[in-house]
Amino acid sequence: MSERGAILRTVGEPLQIEHITLAPLAPDQVRVRIAASGVCHSDLSQATGALPVGTPCVLGHEGAGVIEAVGSEVHHLTPGTHVVIAWVAACGQCWFCARGELHLCRNAIRDTYSMPYATDSEGAALFTSMGVSSFSTATNCLARAVVPIAEDIPLEIASLIGCGVATGAGAALNTAPVEHGSAVAVIGLGGVGLASLMASRVRGAAELIAVDPVASRREAALALGATHAVDPADGDVARQIRAVTGRRGADFVFEAVGRQGTIETAIAATRRGGTTCIVGAAPPDERVSLSAYDLYMHGKTLVGCQYGSVVPARDFPLLLNLWRTGRLPLERLITGRIGLDDVNGAFDELRRGTGIRSVIVND
């Protein structure tokens, strides 16, 4: 079946919108007609080589749509079902899955990249991007990666759950659960950071300190409930955070950038006995310098966050219910609705730090 997809052929080059042919479904796969796909900064990081990626591949890992067909061994899903695709296709059988740590599944990557996916117009094989490849009109993915959702939920809203919201909100709900009445700082106010901020508000944070060099993103954070906005251009960020927290530092600091400087700032801005949660997707060669004395003497906790520690079948509906009741106003994260042909423009916005989330909407 011929579809259209945004192919990364060479790292560092623009994506090419081309016709692709999806492989026949394997017994454990489903075909999803992609209705909407968020453009995540991790997609740009793959395109630039900051994060590893196989080429040529169809990018995109934040997608929602409607099931068109199911493999012969898939009996719990039917065509017509609305779904969000998780980019960790947990096996449910390994040691990590048995502990409920589905986000750390040892078999997800192996199974995702060994499944049949697609070829280009010349018949050459294409890699999938994280088992989703949502920068396309349709995709094949493992049935265990999709989560059914109610049909009345707009699919452009649902698409955000697939990565950015699950990661950012999950950080504050699951990985480092924010305590009621606490002071929270979020460094980096893209879609992931703002999701952490909104979820911290849901958890009852008393002070929400939003940190970003882009004024429009700080303004968005204030509109979403931040009590303070910090501009790094105004001086030492950790000192600014301490100034609004009784000189202690924040109880919880979520770093949603993934760079040495912001990670080290996040640790410095955390109070004694507090928790620093690293949410940003750092390149494999990024290194951080920290004081062992600071960790043990000040009793700080440093925790990494992989995919918001989510259990997709449990957490995706929960997050969408929080949206439905107005407690997670996800629609405010969408600052652009574009067509598939405009994906490179969305990458340019990410490079400039403008906007929050562009969503590719297929007609």
C-alpha positions in Angstrom: 0.0 0.0 0.0 1.5 3.3 -1.1 1.6 6.1 1.6 3.6 9.3 2.1 6.3 9.7 4.7 9.0 12.2 5.8 12.3 10.3 5.2 15.6 11.2 6.8 18.1 10.0 4.2 21.2 11.7 5.5 21.8 13.0 9.0 21.9 16.8 8.9 19.9 17.1 5.7 16.2 18.1 5.4 13.6 15.4 5.5 12.3 14.3 2.1 8.5 13.8 1.6 8.3 10.7 -0.5 6.0 7.8 -1.4 6.6 4.7 0.8 5.2 1.2 0.7 4.2 -0.4 4.0 5.2 -4.1 4.4 2.4 -6.7 4.7 1.4 -6.9 8.3 3.2 -9.4 10.6 0.9 -11.5 12.8 1.6 -9.3 15.8 1.3 -5.9 14.1 -1.4 -3.4 13.4 -1.7 -0.7 10.7 -2.6 2.7 11.9 -3.9 5.5 9.7 -2.0 8.5 11.2 -4.4 11.4 12.0 -1.9 13.6 13.9 1.7 13.6 14.9 3.5 16.0 17.3 6.9 17.3 16.2 9.1 16.5 19.2 12.6 18.0 19.8 13.9 14.4 19.9 12.9 14.1 16.2 15.1 17.1 15.4 17.9 15.6 17.5 17.7 12.4 15.4 17.7 14.4 12.2 20.9 16.3 13.3 22.7 13.3 14.7 22.5 14.4 18.4 20.5 11.2 19.1 21.3 8.0 17.3 19.2 7.0 14.3 19.4 4.5 11.5 19.0 5.9 7.9 17.1 6.0 5.8 14.1 6.1 8.1 10.7 7.7 8.5 10.8 9.9 11.5 8.1 10.7 14.1 7.3 9.1 17.4 4.4 11.1 18.8 1.4 9.9 16.9 -2.3 9.0 17.1 -4.8 7.6 14.6 -7.2 4.9 13.7 -6.5 1.2 13.2 -7.1 0.1 9.6 -6.0 -3.5 9.8 -4.7 -6.1 12.4 -2.4 -9.1 12.1 -3.6 -12.6 12.4 -2.6 -13.0 16.1 -4.1 -9.7 17.2 -7.5 -10.3 18.8 -7.8 -7.4 21.3 -8.0 -4.7 18.7 -10.2 -4.1 15.7 -10.2 -1.8 12.7 -11.8 1.6 13.5 -10.3 1.8 17.0 -8.8 5.1 17.9 -5.3 4.7 19.4 -2.2 6.5 20.7 1.1 4.8 19.8 3.7 4.3 22.6 7.3 4.4 21.4 8.3 1.8 24.0 6.6 -1.4 22.9 6.9 -3.3 26.2 7.0 -7.0 25.9 5.2 -7.6 29.2 7.4 -10.7 29.9 10.9 -9.6 30.7 12.3 -8.9 34.2 11.7 -5.2 34.0 8.1 -5.6 32.7 7.4 -8.1 35.5 8.4 -5.3 38.0 6.0 -2.8 36.3 8.9 -0.9 34.8 7.6 -1.2 31.3 9.5 1.9 30.2 12.7 0.0 30.7 11.6 -3.2 28.8 14.7 -5.1 27.6 13.1 -6.4 24.5 11.2 -3.4 23.1 14.1 -2.0 21.0 15.0 -5.4 19.6 11.4 -6.3 18.6 10.7 -2.9 17.2 13.6 -2.8 14.9 13.3 -6.4 13.7 9.6 -6.0 12.7 8.7 -5.5 9.0 8.1 -1.9 8.2 8.4 -0.3 4.7 10.3 0.4 1.6 10.8 3.5 -0.5 9.7 4.1 -4.1 12.8 2.3 -5.4 12.2 -0.8 -3.2 15.0 0.0 -0.7 14.3 -0.9 2.9 13.4 1.9 5.4 14.1 1.9 9.1 11.2 2.7 11.5 11.7 5.5 14.0 11.2 4.0 17.4 8.5 1.7 16.1 6.2 4.6 15.4 7.2 6.6 12.3 4.3 9.0 12.6 5.6 11.5 10.1 3.5 9.6 7.6 0.0 9.0 6.4 0.0 5.5 7.8 2.3 3.2 9.7 2.9 -0.4 10.8 3.6 -1.0 14.5 3.5 -3.7 17.1 0.0 -4.2 18.4 1.3 -4.1 22.0 2.5 -0.5 21.4 -1.0 1.0 20.8 -3.4 2.2 23.5 -7.1 2.5 22.6 -8.7 5.8 23.5 -12.3 7.2 23.4 -13.5 8.3 19.9 -14.6 11.7 21.1 -11.0 12.8 22.0 -9.5 14.9 19.3 -6.6 13.0 17.8 -4.3 16.0 17.7 -4.7 16.2 21.4 -4.2 12.5 21.8 -1.0 12.6 19.7 0.8 14.7 22.3 0.3 11.9 24.9 2.5 9.6 22.8 5.8 11.2 23.9 6.0 14.8 25.2 3.1 14.8 27.7 3.7 11.2 28.8 7.4 12.0 29.5 7.0 15.4 31.1 3.8 14.8 33.1 5.0 11.3 34.0 8.2 12.8 35.5 6.1 14.7 38.0 3.5 12.0 38.5 5.6 8.8 38.5 9.3 9.3 38.4 9.7 12.0 41.1 6.1 12.4 42.4 5.7 16.0 43.5 4.5 16.5 47.0 1.5 18.7 47.9 2.7 22.2 48.9 6.2 21.8 47.5 8.3 24.3 45.5 9.0 23.0 42.0 11.3 24.5 39.3 11.2 23.4 35.7 14.2 24.2 33.5 13.3 24.2 29.8 9.8 25.1 28.7 9.1 23.2 25.5 6.3 20.7 25.4 8.0 18.3 27.8 8.9 20.9 30.4 5.4 22.5 30.3 3.9 19.1 30.8 6.0 18.7 33.9 4.8 22.1 35.1 1.2 21.3 34.5 1.4 17.9 36.2 3.2 19.5 39.2 0.2 21.8 39.5 -2.1 18.8 39.4 0.0 17.3 42.3 -0.6 20.4 44.4 2.8 22.3 44.1 2.6 25.6 45.9 5.4 27.4 44.0 6.0 26.7 40.3 9.2 28.3 39.0 9.5 28.3 35.2 13.0 28.8 33.6 13.6 29.4 29.9 15.5 32.0 27.9 12.6 32.5 25.5 10.1 35.1 26.7 7.1 33.6 24.9 7.7 30.3 26.6 7.9 31.9 30.0 4.7 33.7 29.3 3.1 30.4 28.3 4.2 28.9 31.6 2.7 31.7 33.6 -0.6 31.3 31.7 -0.5 27.6 32.7 0.0 28.2 36.4 3.6 29.1 37.0 4.0 31.4 40.0 7.4 32.7 39.0 9.3 33.0 35.7 13.1 33.1 35.5 15.1 34.4 32.6 18.7 33.0 32.6 19.9 36.3 31.1 19.1 37.9 34.5 22.0 36.0 36.2 22.7 32.8 38.0 19.6 30.6 37.7 20.1 28.6 40.9 20.5 31.9 42.8 17.3 33.2 41.3 15.4 30.0 42.3 16.8 30.2 45.8 15.7 33.8 46.0 12.0 32.8 45.7 12.2 29.7 47.9 13.4 31.2 51.2 17.1 30.7 50.0 16.6 27.0 50.3 16.2 26.0 46.6 13.4 24.0 45.1 12.1 20.7 46.6 11.9 19.3 43.0 13.7 20.5 40.0 12.8 19.0 36.6 15.5 19.6 33.8 13.9 19.3 30.4 16.8 20.3 28.2 19.3 17.5 28.4 22.5 19.5 28.4 25.4 19.7 30.8 24.9 23.3 31.8 21.2 23.0 32.6 21.6 19.7 34.4 24.3 21.1 36.6 22.2 24.2 37.2 19.2 22.0 38.2 21.3 20.1 40.8 22.6 23.4 42.2 19.0 24.8 42.4 17.8 21.8 44.4 17.4 22.3 48.1 19.2 20.1 50.7 17.2 16.8 50.8 15.5 17.7 47.5 15.2 15.8 44.2 16.6 16.7 40.8 14.9 14.8 37.9 16.6 14.8 34.5 13.9 14.6 31.9 15.7 16.1 28.8 17.0 13.7 26.1 20.8 14.2 26.3 23.2 13.1 23.5 25.1 9.9 24.3 28.4 11.8 24.7 27.0 14.5 27.1 28.9 14.5 30.4 28.0 16.1 33.7 30.3 17.2 36.5 28.8 17.1 40.0 30.0 17.3 43.6 29.9 14.0 45.4 30.1 16.1 48.6 27.0 17.9 47.6 25.1 14.7 47.1 26.0 13.1 50.4 26.4 16.1 52.6 23.2 17.8 51.4 21.3 14.6 51.0 20.1 15.3 47.4 18.6 12.8 45.1 19.4 12.7 41.4 17.1 10.6 39.3 16.9 10.0 35.6 13.5 9.9 33.8 12.9 7.5 30.9 9.5 8.1 29.2 7.9 9.5 32.4 8.1 5.9 34.0 4.7 5.4 32.3 2.6 2.3 32.0 0.9 3.3 28.7 -2.4 1.4 29.2 -2.8 2.9 32.6 -1.3 6.4 32.2 -2.4 7.4 28.7 -6.1 7.3 29.6 -5.4 9.0 32.9 -3.6 11.9 31.2 -6.4 12.2 28.7 -9.0 12.2 31.5 -7.0 15.1 33.2 -7.3 16.9 29.9 -11.0 16.2 29.6 -11.7 17.6 33.1 -9.6 20.7 32.3 -6.7 20.0 34.7 -4.2 19.4 31.9 -5.0 22.0 29.2 -3.0 20.3 26.5 -4.5 22.3 23.7 -2.4 25.2 24.9 0.7 23.4 24.0 -0.2 23.3 20.3 1.2 26.5 18.7 1.0 25.3 15.0 -1.1 22.9 13.0 0.8 21.9 9.8 0.7 19.5 6.9 3.3 16.8 6.4 5.0 18.9 3.7 5.8 21.6 6.3 7.7 19.4 8.8 11.1 21.0 8.0 9.6 24.3 8.9 8.6 22.9 12.2 12.2 21.8 12.7 13.3 25.3 12.0 11.0 26.6 14.8 12.5 24.1 17.2 16.0 25.4 16.3 14.9 28.9 17.0 13.2 28.0 20.2 9.9 29.5 19.0 6.5 28.0 19.6 5.9 25.0 21.8 4.4 22.1 19.8 3.7 21.9 16.1 1.3 19.1 15.2 1.2 17.5 11.7 -2.5 17.0 10.9 -3.3 14.7 8.0 -6.4 15.3 6.0 
